[in-house]
Amino acid sequence: MSKSVKTFIAVAAMLAVAAPAMADFKFSGEFRVQGNHYTSAHMGEQDARSHNIIQQRFRPKLDYRVNDLISLTYFAEVDTVWGETLATGRDGRVGSDGYNVQTKNLYADIKIPQIDSNFRLGLQGLRDSFSGVVFFDDMAAANLTGKLPMNIDYQLFYSKWDTNAYAGRDRVGLRTEYKDTDFYGVDVSHRYGDFAKAGVAVYYLDNKSMFDVDNVPAGGEGLNLDAEMWWAGLYGDYRFANLAFQGFALYQFGEVLDNAPTNTYVDSEAWAASAKASMILPNGDIGLRYIWFSADDSETDADRFYLSQGNYEFTDENLMIFLVDKWVNNEGKNRRAITDAVEAGYGLHALVASGNFRNLPMNTYVNLGAGAFFVSDKNPDGGDFGPVNRTLGYEIAARIGKVFADKFDVSLRGAYAFLDDFYDDADEDRFNNNNDANDVYSVALMARIPF
């Protein structure tokens, strides 16, 4: 047994003994192992490359009720790649005995009954009200949620994403200058009985990293770019009988650092919107979603969506390549519609169909997805590749699974993406070649035990 598992069992045992009653202590989480074979065809490459990996993830969660108003939560994560050594220590290789326990969440919940609210303080998971296009991640935050008269719900939060991490680009003199990255949010919604909800949310990012558009570290422009950015949007959902409708419209505006030596900033402006119609069936549901991001039509400004903290947009559409695979661990994560089109300045039009079916013969279940993806503008002034074909491509995906012994969930999922002429044009313009884009696919066999 690895030191990681032994350590966690010991901590769980100590907490259980310390608790005055077992009713105050709750242990939950999940364990999953998945083998993934997938191909990737990056721009400028002649052929698609094959990748094989077996990963496992253990997420134990400990909840302790201190009293009727206060509770504590610790949520850990142990990721292991079979046969590989990670920087944190010996991991999935023979004789594995690594130090790889990560803290995913660690927070306190304090109920405030006088104002019908809850205050959550510490490392926690937060998601925006716009399908994750702004943020969907774990972060250190102070988060106040509650209810007001007239069926109004609210959320106020503050999160610190970085403390002077990029000062001088060599991490010298950390926390000695005010170059932090702070994030703020306000979200207010109104419930109309049990059938409708409408809300408005505003987010503000203050990133003083001093990285400009031509010099950002690995990990993505949006995460590290020096910027002062706002997002303001409307969202809502409506349910009638077995029909459901949901959608949002979101506006991004602010400024980003264009040239650090001259301290020159440029404006940034972009739009995003999405709408989905669903039908509830006796054994599942089917849905159709439309997605739109505006293109960058400015040669001088940065008019494109820069931020998606966490990179988990539209995770419920059952796709694996053009949109994010809901079940991916760390390797094999694709979101090509966002990285290749939206973040490259071409914007996006997408139409995605999904279906989820339970209690099928032999007690199986099926999740289906299919999507068509196009750029908003095939030749925007701010596009990275020059003129391109409007069609990125198409994707079909499916997952079939069965649960054994009430908890042992075994599933096989796969997706195939037909890459269209957008990739051929981008290759020819950016890399001066005539490579034809190879279609790509992903297949994963997963065993999962929630508890």
DRENDO-1510 file (C-alpha; in Angstrom, 1 decimal, always signed):
<recs>
REC; n; res; u; v; w
REC; 1; MET; +0.0; +0.0; +0.0 .
REC; 2; SER; +1.4; +3.4; -1.0 .
REC; 3; LYS; +2.3; +6.1; +1.6 .
REC; 4; SER; -0.4; +8.3; +0.1 .
REC; 5; VAL; -3.2; +5.9; +0.8 .
REC; 6; LYS; -1.8; +5.0; +4.3 .
REC; 7; THR; -1.6; +8.7; +5.2 .
REC; 8; PHE; -5.1; +9.4; +4.2 .
REC; 9; ILE; -6.5; +6.4; +6.0 .
REC; 10; ALA; -4.6; +7.5; +9.2 .
REC; 11; VAL; -6.0; +11.0; +8.9 .
REC; 12; ALA; -9.5; +9.6; +8.4 .
REC; 13; ALA; -9.2; +7.3; +11.4 .
REC; 14; MET; -8.0; +10.2; +13.6 .
REC; 15; LEU; -10.9; +12.4; +12.6 .
REC; 16; ALA; -13.3; +9.6; +13.2 .
REC; 17; VAL; -12.0; +9.0; +16.7 .
REC; 18; ALA; -11.9; +12.7; +17.5 .
REC; 19; ALA; -15.5; +13.2; +16.4 .
REC; 20; PRO; -17.9; +13.0; +19.4 .
REC; 21; ALA; -20.4; +11.1; +17.2 .
REC; 22; MET; -20.1; +9.4; +13.9 .
REC; 23; ALA; -23.1; +11.3; +12.7 .
REC; 24; ASP; -20.9; +14.4; +12.6 .
REC; 25; PHE; -18.4; +12.7; +10.3 .
REC; 26; LYS; -18.9; +11.9; +6.6 .
REC; 27; PHE; -16.5; +10.2; +4.2 .
REC; 28; SER; -17.3; +10.2; +0.5 .
REC; 29; GLY; -15.6; +10.5; -2.9 .
REC; 30; GLU; -14.7; +8.4; -5.9 .
REC; 31; PHE; -12.0; +6.2; -7.4 .
REC; 32; ARG; -11.6; +5.7; -11.1 .
REC; 33; VAL; -9.1; +4.1; -13.5 .
REC; 34; GLN; -9.1; +4.7; -17.2 .
REC; 35; GLY; -7.1; +3.6; -20.2 .
REC; 36; ASN; -7.1; +6.1; -23.0 .
REC; 37; HIS; -5.9; +5.8; -26.6 .
REC; 38; TYR; -6.2; +8.9; -28.6 .
REC; 39; THR; -4.7; +10.7; -31.6 .
REC; 40; SER; -3.8; +14.4; -32.1 .
REC; 41; ALA; -3.1; +16.4; -35.2 .
REC; 42; HIS; -1.5; +19.7; -34.3 .
REC; 43; MET; -1.3; +22.4; -36.9 .
REC; 44; GLY; +1.8; +22.1; -39.0 .
REC; 45; GLU; +2.2; +18.3; -38.5 .
REC; 46; GLN; +1.9; +15.9; -41.4 .
REC; 47; ASP; +0.3; +13.0; -39.6 .
REC; 48; ALA; -1.8; +12.5; -36.5 .
REC; 49; ARG; +0.2; +11.2; -33.5 .
REC; 50; SER; -1.0; +8.3; -31.3 .
REC; 51; HIS; -1.0; +8.4; -27.5 .
REC; 52; ASN; -1.6; +5.7; -25.0 .
REC; 53; ILE; -2.0; +6.3; -21.2 .
REC; 54; ILE; -3.5; +4.6; -18.2 .
REC; 55; GLN; -4.5; +7.0; -15.4 .
REC; 56; GLN; -6.1; +6.6; -12.0 .
REC; 57; ARG; -7.7; +9.2; -9.8 .
REC; 58; PHE; -8.7; +8.9; -6.1 .
REC; 59; ARG; -10.7; +11.8; -4.6 .
REC; 60; PRO; -11.5; +11.3; -0.9 .
REC; 61; LYS; -13.7; +13.8; +0.8 .
REC; 62; LEU; -14.0; +14.4; +4.6 .
REC; 63; ASP; -16.8; +16.4; +6.0 .
REC; 64; TYR; -17.1; +17.2; +9.7 .
REC; 65; ARG; -20.0; +19.0; +11.4 .
REC; 66; VAL; -18.5; +21.1; +14.2 .
REC; 67; ASN; -22.0; +22.2; +15.3 .
REC; 68; ASP; -25.3; +23.2; +13.8 .
REC; 69; LEU; -23.8; +26.3; +12.2 .
REC; 70; ILE; -20.2; +25.3; +11.3 .
REC; 71; SER; -18.7; +22.5; +9.2 .
REC; 72; LEU; -15.3; +21.7; +7.8 .
REC; 73; THR; -14.5; +20.0; +4.5 .
REC; 74; TYR; -11.2; +18.4; +3.2 .
REC; 75; PHE; -11.2; +17.2; -0.4 .
REC; 76; ALA; -8.0; +15.5; -1.6 .
REC; 77; GLU; -6.9; +14.2; -5.0 .
REC; 78; VAL; -4.3; +11.5; -5.8 .
REC; 79; ASP; -3.5; +11.3; -9.5 .
REC; 80; THR; -1.3; +8.4; -10.8 .
REC; 81; VAL; -0.1; +7.6; -14.3 .
REC; 82; TRP; +0.7; +3.9; -14.6 .
REC; 83; GLY; +4.3; +3.3; -15.4 .
REC; 84; GLU; +5.4; +6.9; -15.1 .
REC; 85; THR; +7.4; +9.0; -12.7 .
REC; 86; LEU; +6.2; +12.5; -12.0 .
REC; 87; ALA; +8.1; +15.4; -10.6 .
REC; 88; THR; +6.4; +15.0; -7.2 .
REC; 89; GLY; +8.0; +11.7; -6.6 .
REC; 90; ARG; +7.8; +8.0; -7.6 .
REC; 91; ASP; +4.3; +7.5; -8.8 .
REC; 92; GLY; +3.0; +4.7; -11.1 .
REC; 93; ARG; +6.2; +2.9; -11.7 .
REC; 94; VAL; +7.2; -0.5; -10.3 .
REC; 95; GLY; +7.7; -0.1; -6.5 .
REC; 96; SER; +5.6; +3.0; -6.5 .
REC; 97; ASP; +5.6; +4.8; -3.2 .
REC; 98; GLY; +5.1; +8.5; -4.1 .
REC; 99; TYR; +4.3; +11.7; -2.4 .
REC; 100; ASN; +1.4; +12.8; -4.6 .
REC; 101; VAL; -1.5; +13.7; -2.4 .
REC; 102; GLN; -2.9; +17.0; -3.6 .
REC; 103; THR; -5.4; +19.3; -1.7 .
REC; 104; LYS; -8.3; +20.0; -4.0 .
REC; 105; ASN; -10.6; +21.7; -1.5 .
REC; 106; LEU; -10.2; +22.8; +2.1 .
REC; 107; TYR; -12.8; +25.1; +3.5 .
REC; 108; ALA; -15.1; +26.0; +6.3 .
REC; 109; ASP; -18.9; +26.6; +5.9 .
REC; 110; ILE; -20.5; +29.0; +8.3 .
REC; 111; LYS; -24.3; +29.3; +8.3 .
REC; 112; ILE; -25.8; +32.7; +9.0 .
REC; 113; PRO; -29.4; +32.0; +9.8 .
REC; 114; GLN; -30.2; +35.7; +10.6 .
REC; 115; ILE; -29.8; +36.5; +6.9 .
REC; 116; ASP; -30.5; +33.1; +5.4 .
REC; 117; SER; -27.0; +32.8; +4.0 .
REC; 118; ASN; -23.8; +30.7; +4.0 .
REC; 119; PHE; -20.2; +31.9; +4.1 .
REC; 120; ARG; -17.6; +29.5; +2.7 .
REC; 121; LEU; -14.0; +30.3; +3.4 .
REC; 122; GLY; -10.9; +28.6; +1.9 .
REC; 123; LEU; -10.0; +26.4; -1.1 .
REC; 124; GLN; -13.2; +25.6; -3.0 .
REC; 125; GLY; -14.6; +24.8; -6.4 .
REC; 126; LEU; -16.3; +27.7; -8.1 .
REC; 127; ARG; -18.1; +27.9; -11.5 .
REC; 128; ASP; -19.6; +30.8; -13.3 .
REC; 129; SER; -23.2; +31.0; -14.5 .
REC; 130; PHE; -22.2; +30.8; -18.2 .
REC; 131; SER; -21.3; +27.1; -18.8 .
REC; 132; GLY; -17.8; +27.6; -17.5 .
REC; 133; VAL; -16.6; +30.0; -20.3 .
REC; 134; VAL; -15.2; +32.4; -17.7 .
REC; 135; PHE; -14.1; +30.1; -14.9 .
REC; 136; PHE; -14.8; +26.6; -13.6 .
REC; 137; ASP; -12.0; +25.7; -11.2 .
REC; 138; ASP; -10.8; +25.2; -7.6 .
REC; 139; MET; -9.5; +28.4; -6.0 .
REC; 140; ALA; -8.8; +30.1; -2.7 .
REC; 141; ALA; -11.9; +32.3; -2.0 .
REC; 142; ALA; -14.3; +33.9; +0.4 .
REC; 143; ASN; -17.8; +33.1; -0.9 .
REC; 144; LEU; -21.1; +34.4; +0.5 .
REC; 145; THR; -24.3; +32.9; -0.9 .
REC; 146; GLY; -27.8; +33.3; +0.3 .
REC; 147; LYS; -31.5; +34.2; -0.2 .
REC; 148; LEU; -33.3; +37.5; -0.1 .
REC; 149; PRO; -37.0; +38.3; +0.0 .
REC; 150; MET; -39.0; +38.0; -3.2 .
REC; 151; ASN; -37.3; +34.7; -4.2 .
REC; 152; ILE; -33.9; +36.3; -4.9 .
REC; 153; ASP; -30.7; +34.4; -4.6 .
REC; 154; TYR; -27.3; +36.0; -4.5 .
REC; 155; GLN; -23.5; +35.3; -4.5 .
REC; 156; LEU; -20.6; +37.5; -3.6 .
REC; 157; PHE; -17.1; +36.2; -3.8 .
REC; 158; TYR; -13.4; +37.2; -3.8 .
REC; 159; SER; -10.6; +35.0; -4.9 .
REC; 160; LYS; -6.8; +35.5; -5.1 .
REC; 161; TRP; -5.3; +33.6; -8.0 .
REC; 162; ASP; -1.7; +34.7; -7.7 .
REC; 163; THR; +0.6; +36.6; -5.4 .
REC; 164; ASN; +3.2; +38.4; -7.3 .
REC; 165; ALA; +4.2; +35.2; -9.0 .
REC; 166; TYR; +5.5; +36.8; -12.2 .
REC; 167; ALA; +7.3; +39.8; -10.7 .
REC; 168; GLY; +10.6; +40.1; -12.6 .
REC; 169; ARG; +9.7; +36.7; -14.3 .
REC; 170; ASP; +12.2; +35.0; -12.1 .
REC; 171; ARG; +10.1; +34.8; -8.9 .
REC; 172; VAL; +12.6; +37.0; -7.0 .
REC; 173; GLY; +11.1; +39.1; -4.3 .
REC; 174; LEU; +7.8; +37.5; -4.2 .
REC; 175; ARG; +5.1; +39.5; -2.3 .
REC; 176; THR; +7.3; +42.5; -2.2 .
REC; 177; GLU; +5.3; +44.5; -4.9 .
REC; 178; TYR; +1.6; +44.8; -5.6 .
REC; 179; LYS; +1.5; +42.6; -8.7 .
REC; 180; ASP; -1.2; +40.1; -7.6 .
REC; 181; THR; -4.0; +38.6; -9.5 .
REC; 182; ASP; -7.4; +39.1; -7.9 .
REC; 183; PHE; -10.8; +38.0; -9.0 .
REC; 184; TYR; -14.2; +39.2; -7.9 .
REC; 185; GLY; -17.8; +38.2; -8.6 .
REC; 186; VAL; -21.4; +39.2; -8.0 .
REC; 187; ASP; -24.3; +37.0; -9.1 .
REC; 188; VAL; -28.0; +37.8; -8.5 .
REC; 189; SER; -30.9; +35.7; -9.7 .
REC; 190; HIS; -34.7; +35.6; -9.3 .
REC; 191; ARG; -36.7; +32.4; -9.1 .
REC; 192; TYR; -40.2; +32.3; -10.6 .
REC; 193; GLY; -41.7; +29.4; -8.7 .
REC; 194; ASP; -40.3; +26.1; -9.7 .
REC; 195; PHE; -40.4; +26.6; -13.4 .
REC; 196; ALA; -38.1; +29.6; -14.2 .
REC; 197; LYS; -35.1; +31.5; -13.2 .
REC; 198; ALA; -33.3; +34.6; -14.5 .
REC; 199; GLY; -30.1; +36.2; -13.3 .
REC; 200; VAL; -27.3; +38.7; -13.9 .
REC; 201; ALA; -23.6; +38.2; -13.0 .
REC; 202; VAL; -20.6; +40.5; -13.1 .
REC; 203; TYR; -17.0; +39.3; -12.8 .
REC; 204; TYR; -13.8; +41.4; -12.5 .
REC; 205; LEU; -10.2; +40.3; -13.0 .
REC; 206; ASP; -7.3; +42.4; -12.0 .
REC; 207; ASN; -4.1; +40.7; -13.2 .
REC; 208; LYS; -0.8; +42.7; -12.7 .
REC; 209; SER; +1.6; +40.0; -14.0 .
REC; 210; MET; +3.4; +42.3; -16.4 .
REC; 211; PHE; +3.2; +39.6; -19.1 .
REC; 212; ASP; +2.2; +41.1; -22.5 .
REC; 213; VAL; +0.6; +39.5; -25.5 .
REC; 214; ASP; +4.0; +38.6; -27.0 .
REC; 215; ASN; +5.5; +37.1; -23.9 .
REC; 216; VAL; +3.3; +34.9; -21.8 .
REC; 217; PRO; +4.4; +31.7; -20.0 .
REC; 218; ALA; +3.1; +28.2; -20.8 .
REC; 219; GLY; -0.5; +27.6; -19.7 .
REC; 220; GLY; -2.4; +30.0; -21.9 .
REC; 221; GLU; -2.7; +33.7; -22.7 .
REC; 222; GLY; -5.9; +34.1; -20.7 .
REC; 223; LEU; -4.5; +32.7; -17.4 .
REC; 224; ASN; -1.3; +34.8; -17.3 .
REC; 225; LEU; -1.8; +37.9; -19.4 .
REC; 226; ASP; -1.6; +41.2; -17.6 .
REC; 227; ALA; -5.2; +42.5; -17.9 .
REC; 228; GLU; -8.0; +44.4; -16.2 .
REC; 229; MET; -11.1; +42.7; -17.5 .
REC; 230; TRP; -14.8; +42.7; -16.8 .
REC; 231; TRP; -17.5; +40.2; -17.8 .
REC; 232; ALA; -21.2; +41.1; -17.5 .
REC; 233; GLY; -24.0; +38.8; -18.6 .
REC; 234; LEU; -27.6; +37.6; -18.4 .
REC; 235; TYR; -28.6; +34.0; -18.0 .
REC; 236; GLY; -31.8; +32.1; -17.4 .
REC; 237; ASP; -33.7; +28.8; -17.7 .
REC; 238; TYR; -37.3; +27.9; -18.1 .
REC; 239; ARG; -39.1; +24.6; -17.7 .
REC; 240; PHE; -42.5; +23.7; -19.0 .
REC; 241; ALA; -43.9; +20.1; -18.7 .
REC; 242; ASN; -41.1; +17.9; -20.1 .
REC; 243; LEU; -39.4; +20.8; -21.9 .
REC; 244; ALA; -36.5; +22.9; -20.6 .
REC; 245; PHE; -34.8; +25.9; -22.1 .
REC; 246; GLN; -31.6; +27.6; -20.9 .
REC; 247; GLY; -29.2; +30.2; -22.2 .
REC; 248; PHE; -26.9; +33.2; -21.6 .
REC; 249; ALA; -25.5; +36.3; -23.2 .
REC; 250; LEU; -22.1; +37.5; -22.0 .
REC; 251; TYR; -20.1; +40.7; -22.7 .
REC; 252; GLN; -16.3; +40.9; -22.0 .
REC; 253; PHE; -14.5; +44.3; -21.9 .
REC; 254; GLY; -11.4; +45.8; -20.5 .
REC; 255; GLU; -7.7; +46.2; -21.4 .
REC; 256; VAL; -4.7; +43.9; -21.8 .
REC; 257; LEU; -0.9; +44.6; -21.8 .
REC; 258; ASP; +0.3; +44.8; -25.3 .
REC; 259; ASN; +3.9; +45.8; -24.7 .
REC; 260; ALA; +5.5; +45.6; -21.3 .
REC; 261; PRO; +8.7; +47.7; -22.0 .
REC; 262; THR; +6.6; +50.6; -23.1 .
REC; 263; ASN; +3.7; +49.9; -20.7 .
REC; 264; THR; +1.3; +50.0; -23.6 .
REC; 265; TYR; -2.2; +48.6; -23.1 .
REC; 266; VAL; -4.9; +47.9; -25.7 .
REC; 267; ASP; -8.6; +47.5; -25.4 .
REC; 268; SER; -10.3; +44.1; -25.3 .
REC; 269; GLU; -14.0; +43.5; -26.2 .
REC; 270; ALA; -15.8; +40.2; -27.1 .
REC; 271; TRP; -19.2; +38.6; -26.9 .
REC; 272; ALA; -20.4; +35.0; -26.2 .
REC; 273; ALA; -23.9; +33.5; -26.2 .
REC; 274; SER; -25.4; +30.1; -26.0 .
REC; 275; ALA; -28.9; +28.6; -25.9 .
REC; 276; LYS; -30.1; +25.0; -25.2 .
REC; 277; ALA; -33.4; +23.2; -25.6 .
REC; 278; SER; -33.9; +19.9; -23.8 .
REC; 279; MET; -36.7; +17.3; -23.6 .
REC; 280; ILE; -37.1; +15.1; -20.6 .
REC; 281; LEU; -37.9; +11.5; -21.5 .
REC; 282; PRO; -39.1; +8.6; -19.2 .
REC; 283; ASN; -35.5; +7.2; -19.1 .
REC; 284; GLY; -33.3; +10.2; -19.9 .
REC; 285; ASP; -33.2; +13.4; -21.9 .
REC; 286; ILE; -32.2; +14.8; -25.3 .
REC; 287; GLY; -30.9; +18.3; -26.0 .
REC; 288; LEU; -29.7; +20.7; -28.7 .
REC; 289; ARG; -27.3; +23.6; -27.9 .
REC; 290; TYR; -26.1; +26.5; -30.0 .
REC; 291; ILE; -22.8; +28.3; -29.1 .
REC; 292; TRP; -21.5; +31.6; -30.4 .
REC; 293; PHE; -18.3; +33.5; -29.8 .
REC; 294; SER; -17.5; +36.8; -31.6 .
REC; 295; ALA; -14.4; +37.1; -33.9 .
REC; 296; ASP; -11.5; +39.5; -33.4 .
REC; 297; ASP; -12.1; +42.2; -36.0 .
REC; 298; SER; -9.5; +44.6; -34.8 .
REC; 299; GLU; -5.8; +44.8; -36.0 .
REC; 300; THR; -4.8; +46.9; -33.0 .
REC; 301; ASP; -7.0; +45.8; -30.1 .
REC; 302; ALA; -7.4; +42.4; -28.5 .
REC; 303; ASP; -11.0; +41.7; -29.3 .
REC; 304; ARG; -11.3; +38.0; -28.5 .
REC; 305; PHE; -12.1; +35.9; -25.5 .
REC; 306; TYR; -8.9; +35.4; -23.5 .
REC; 307; LEU; -10.0; +33.7; -20.3 .
REC; 308; SER; -11.4; +30.3; -19.4 .
REC; 309; GLN; -9.9; +29.6; -16.0 .
REC; 310; GLY; -10.0; +25.8; -15.6 .
REC; 311; ASN; -10.7; +25.1; -19.3 .
REC; 312; TYR; -14.0; +23.2; -18.7 .
REC; 313; GLU; -16.5; +24.8; -20.9 .
REC; 314; PHE; -19.8; +23.0; -21.9 .
REC; 315; THR; -18.9; +19.8; -20.1 .
REC; 316; ASP; -22.4; +18.3; -20.3 .
REC; 317; GLU; -22.5; +17.9; -24.1 .
REC; 318; ASN; -20.9; +14.5; -24.1 .
REC; 319; LEU; -18.1; +15.4; -26.6 .
REC; 320; MET; -14.4; +14.7; -26.2 .
REC; 321; ILE; -12.4; +16.5; -28.9 .
REC; 322; PHE; -14.0; +19.8; -30.0 .
REC; 323; LEU; -15.4; +20.3; -26.5 .
REC; 324; VAL; -14.0; +19.1; -23.2 .
REC; 325; ASP; -14.4; +15.4; -22.2 .
REC; 326; LYS; -16.2; +15.5; -18.9 .
REC; 327; TRP; -14.3; +12.5; -17.5 .
REC; 328; VAL; -10.8; +13.4; -18.7 .
REC; 329; ASN; -8.1; +13.5; -15.9 .
REC; 330; ASN; -5.0; +15.5; -16.9 .
REC; 331; GLU; -3.8; +13.9; -20.1 .
REC; 332; GLY; -5.6; +13.8; -23.4 .
REC; 333; LYS; -7.7; +16.9; -22.6 .
REC; 334; ASN; -9.0; +18.5; -25.8 .
REC; 335; ARG; -11.1; +21.7; -26.4 .
REC; 336; ARG; -10.2; +22.4; -30.0 .
REC; 337; ALA; -13.2; +24.6; -30.8 .
REC; 338; ILE; -12.0; +27.0; -28.1 .
REC; 339; THR; -8.2; +26.8; -28.6 .
REC; 340; ASP; -8.1; +26.7; -32.4 .
REC; 341; ALA; -11.0; +29.1; -33.2 .
REC; 342; VAL; -12.1; +31.3; -30.3 .
REC; 343; GLU; -8.6; +32.0; -28.8 .
REC; 344; ALA; -7.1; +32.3; -32.3 .
REC; 345; GLY; -9.5; +35.2; -33.0 .
REC; 346; TYR; -11.9; +33.6; -35.5 .
REC; 347; GLY; -14.9; +33.2; -33.1 .
REC; 348; LEU; -17.2; +30.2; -33.2 .
REC; 349; HIS; -20.6; +29.0; -34.3 .
REC; 350; ALA; -21.4; +25.5; -33.0 .
REC; 351; LEU; -24.5; +23.3; -32.9 .
REC; 352; VAL; -24.3; +20.3; -30.5 .
REC; 353; ALA; -26.8; +17.5; -29.9 .
REC; 354; SER; -26.7; +15.3; -26.9 .
REC; 355; GLY; -28.7; +12.5; -25.4 .
REC; 356; ASN; -28.6; +10.6; -22.0 .
REC; 357; PHE; -30.4; +7.3; -21.6 .
REC; 358; ARG; -30.7; +5.2; -18.4 .
REC; 359; ASN; -32.2; +1.9; -17.4 .
REC; 360; LEU; -31.6; +0.3; -20.8 .
REC; 361; PRO; -31.6; -3.5; -21.4 .
REC; 362; MET; -29.2; -5.4; -19.2 .
REC; 363; ASN; -29.2; -2.3; -16.9 .
REC; 364; THR; -26.9; -0.3; -19.1 .
REC; 365; TYR; -26.8; +3.4; -19.9 .
REC; 366; VAL; -25.8; +5.4; -22.9 .
REC; 367; ASN; -24.6; +9.0; -23.4 .
REC; 368; LEU; -24.5; +10.4; -27.0 .
REC; 369; GLY; -23.1; +13.6; -28.5 .
REC; 370; ALA; -22.7; +15.1; -32.0 .
REC; 371; GLY; -21.5; +18.5; -33.0 .
REC; 372; ALA; -20.8; +20.8; -36.0 .
REC; 373; PHE; -18.3; +23.6; -35.6 .
REC; 374; PHE; -17.7; +26.7; -37.7 .
REC; 375; VAL; -15.7; +30.0; -37.3 .
REC; 376; SER; -17.7; +33.2; -36.9 .
REC; 377; ASP; -15.4; +35.0; -39.4 .
REC; 378; LYS; -13.2; +33.3; -41.9 .
REC; 379; ASN; -10.9; +36.3; -42.3 .
REC; 380; PRO; -11.1; +38.6; -39.2 .
REC; 381; ASP; -8.6; +41.4; -38.9 .
REC; 382; GLY; -7.3; +39.9; -35.7 .
REC; 383; GLY; -7.1; +36.3; -36.8 .
REC; 384; ASP; -3.9; +34.4; -36.2 .
REC; 385; PHE; -3.7; +32.4; -39.5 .
REC; 386; GLY; -5.0; +34.7; -42.2 .
REC; 387; PRO; -8.0; +33.7; -44.4 .
REC; 388; VAL; -9.4; +30.2; -43.5 .
REC; 389; ASN; -12.2; +27.9; -44.5 .
REC; 390; ARG; -15.3; +28.5; -42.3 .
REC; 391; THR; -15.7; +24.8; -41.3 .
REC; 392; LEU; -13.6; +23.4; -38.4 .
REC; 393; GLY; -15.2; +20.0; -38.6 .
REC; 394; TYR; -17.7; +17.6; -37.0 .
REC; 395; GLU; -17.6; +15.2; -34.1 .
REC; 396; ILE; -19.6; +12.2; -33.0 .
REC; 397; ALA; -19.2; +10.6; -29.6 .
REC; 398; ALA; -20.8; +7.9; -27.4 .
REC; 399; ARG; -20.4; +6.3; -24.0 .
REC; 400; ILE; -22.0; +3.0; -23.0 .
REC; 401; GLY; -21.7; +1.7; -19.4 .
REC; 402; LYS; -23.1; -0.7; -16.9 .
REC; 403; VAL; -23.0; -0.7; -13.1 .
REC; 404; PHE; -22.1; -3.9; -11.2 .
REC; 405; ALA; -22.7; -4.5; -7.5 .
REC; 406; ASP; -24.5; -1.1; -7.2 .
REC; 407; LYS; -21.3; +0.9; -7.3 .
REC; 408; PHE; -18.8; -0.5; -9.8 .
REC; 409; ASP; -19.4; +1.6; -12.9 .
REC; 410; VAL; -17.6; +0.3; -16.1 .
REC; 411; SER; -17.9; +2.3; -19.3 .
REC; 412; LEU; -16.4; +2.6; -22.8 .
REC; 413; ARG; -16.5; +6.0; -24.4 .
REC; 414; GLY; -15.2; +7.2; -27.8 .
REC; 415; ALA; -15.3; +10.1; -30.2 .
REC; 416; TYR; -14.3; +10.7; -33.8 .
REC; 417; ALA; -13.7; +14.2; -35.2 .
REC; 418; PHE; -13.7; +15.0; -38.9 .
REC; 419; LEU; -11.3; +17.9; -39.2 .
REC; 420; ASP; -12.3; +20.1; -42.2 .
REC; 421; ASP; -10.5; +22.7; -44.4 .
REC; 422; PHE; -10.0; +25.2; -41.6 .
REC; 423; TYR; -7.0; +23.2; -40.5 .
REC; 424; ASP; -5.6; +22.8; -44.0 .
REC; 425; ASP; -5.8; +26.6; -44.5 .
REC; 426; ALA; -4.3; +27.4; -41.1 .
REC; 427; ASP; -1.4; +25.0; -41.8 .
REC; 428; GLU; -0.7; +26.5; -45.2 .
REC; 429; ASP; -0.8; +30.1; -44.0 .
REC; 430; ARG; +1.1; +29.7; -40.7 .
REC; 431; PHE; +3.5; +26.9; -41.6 .
REC; 432; ASN; +3.9; +27.4; -45.4 .
REC; 433; ASN; +3.0; +23.8; -46.2 .
REC; 434; ASN; +0.1; +22.0; -47.7 .
REC; 435; ASN; -0.6; +19.4; -45.1 .
REC; 436; ASP; -4.1; +17.9; -45.1 .
REC; 437; ALA; -5.6; +17.7; -41.6 .
REC; 438; ASN; -5.9; +14.1; -40.3 .
REC; 439; ASP; -9.1; +13.1; -38.6 .
REC; 440; VAL; -8.6; +12.4; -34.9 .
REC; 441; TYR; -10.3; +10.1; -32.4 .
REC; 442; SER; -10.3; +9.2; -28.7 .
REC; 443; VAL; -11.3; +5.9; -27.0 .
REC; 444; ALA; -11.3; +5.4; -23.2 .
REC; 445; LEU; -12.2; +2.4; -21.0 .
REC; 446; MET; -13.1; +3.5; -17.5 .
REC; 447; ALA; -13.9; +1.8; -14.2 .
REC; 448; ARG; -15.3; +4.1; -11.5 .
REC; 449; ILE; -16.4; +3.6; -7.9 .
REC; 450; PRO; -18.3; +6.5; -6.3 .
REC; 451; PHE; -18.8; +6.3; -2.5 .
</recs>
